[in-house]
């Protein structure tokens, strides 16, 4: 029996149309779902919409339509968007579904019948935006979101949340209920004010008790929770018989959070006559949530589920029975979700994206811009569906690669385009295209290629050992490529479970970079096919590269499924989706004989956006977002990623990225470098900035017939075709005179030098990729020009705080440093303008 895997997203409020914040959670869920299907597990991925409550009722009233109609419209916009993006949810629940409403009523009744719900009346501050009573004085703003609260006096049903304080503390402390990254926050909420409490023996505070793990808590901190509302009607009605039994004076609807949380079980049939799915899939393996709804999921939700245990039945004259931690644990194992996985917010202009602030970015903008303008222009015959799926890959990659999961991250169109070009177009797309074109060119066809006897030997690389693991990596050694590609599959179980999608992607793209470096060092385009030993080498290099690409494509599939599917076809392997269904990938292995037939039609998977077009493309997206009439007349994309056109051959470029940031390996930033989401340098037309340096120094200029991409092809066209910038743009770049005080090599980094420069007002460290051309002795004492206001970047564990200016012709050749004579009496730190 395959292992089951039940995964949920929060259900999205229908008071506003989806934006990329919602898409973020859904994308992460889809990555996990695809990944677990790949492992052969039986996956159920649930998402949906949250349609009741005062907030929705008011939004509908403002729109002048009945709430159901309003909810229908917005819910559809979520469903349509997930379809456009190729999201593979197995169910979409709406809280206005009849089956869900019955399930909620059943849950309410079960809790009422076991004494956990009682009727009372209440006066308090209510935050409509958060749909929660909050503990502030009447008239004060909501402590969570800062919005105005309303004072409400109502008859309410209450849930005995207070009875579950200690069980929750015990379950969380013992990690039986796991809350990734927010555990301490939840525990301090549950424990109350314990800061001055000592350990159990010391008993300095009589109001403090101790948990099973001997941690202090203040009993009574957790208050009972209102679980019905009687001042409006847009919700699931509390069953009439309960209102009668409790002698309610008013009609009640179930509190929207109890209603919403129940979706996770009603979607599986809880409360209906068919509970097959519920029996099979509950409890959830992972529940993904944004950080603002942790309390609802980490306190209320498990408390409701613990209260379903018949042993906790609360009788009128007896308080809720105190169960032992072990008794709770037995219940928790089959009723509580295994992991709450909490992510941070997408910020736009440094604030959480939200409808109220009006700072949202709609996913549709990215789908339309990338789909139509990038993919559509490169492939005019493509369908709308293909364009959407392509663009969805771009967004998926960006969000997961750029934002460390669990933290907040700024979204910017500029960072999106840079990341796209650097990693996808110039990285993955390019390496695939190079290898497949060489196979075609040198062997005529995939079939002829795979017939070469060297390939059956290379298929068995698994049995070889790395000669000496202490030896530095030798990039032209096929073992390194095998090790890099195969290793991704070994480590990803661990990294995925830790939620480190960014690290997983970095690992995969580092491995793509190793394939690229392996190609550059072995130069297969220079090898002929007439001489047998050269042909043998050619077969070896191309097999090792393409097999590594195949393995890495499996690894990257959950993240960028459309691109991976396209590469799979190009490798001649047919449909990757079918391979997933056939469970071919539980542990993909090197040398799989299925990879051995004809290769497919070779196409660019990520058409490149030229640097010169980037500002216009970014403006297009900004305009689209602002609802302006946006059109883009003359952006060109390069469909054939491996064949630069004549106009792409430059010219000398100042401030060449290669001077500061040489790729020691292919990944576009050092794996240790922080997220660039918030630290993107200003655009610098004419030069590729912020990570797009990948491959720029390593790639050989195209030999005749070599499908290698010239470094120049990655940057903008000749200087005279660069877009003009204003003086204000230029003024943003701070160039200053500095003197080199220290220059030294960095162990195991062939191309990097570590410099310390004197700027007059400070001394700083700069890492520079000029070791191939300059010895430390060449540099000491030189007065050079430094860009001083670049965001710091980490390479090889060291931070670089700036960049040297240099020119090289041809591009990629020896850089000549921009220098001032030592005799010049210009003070150090003087600014160039
Ligand atoms: N309806 C409730 C959830 C009920 S679940 C039983 C709700 N809805 S919501 O639409 O406001 O937000 C749902 C989720 O959308 C958040 O938890 C979060 O996962 C995601 N996001 C909404 N805005 C976001 C950002 N700006 N950034 C990242 N995620 C965000 O709360």
Boltz pocket constraint, residues with backbone or C-beta under 6 A from the ligand:
constraints:
  - pocket:
      binder: B
      contacts: [[A, 9], [A, 10], [A, 11], [A, 12], [A, 13], [A, 20], [A, 21], [A, 22], [A, 24], [A, 25], [A, 50], [A, 257], [A, 260], [A, 261], [A, 263], [A, 288], [A, 289], [A, 290], [A, 291], [A, 292], [A, 293], [A, 344], [A, 345], [A, 346], [A, 347], [A, 352], [A, 353], [A, 354]]
      max_distance: 6.0
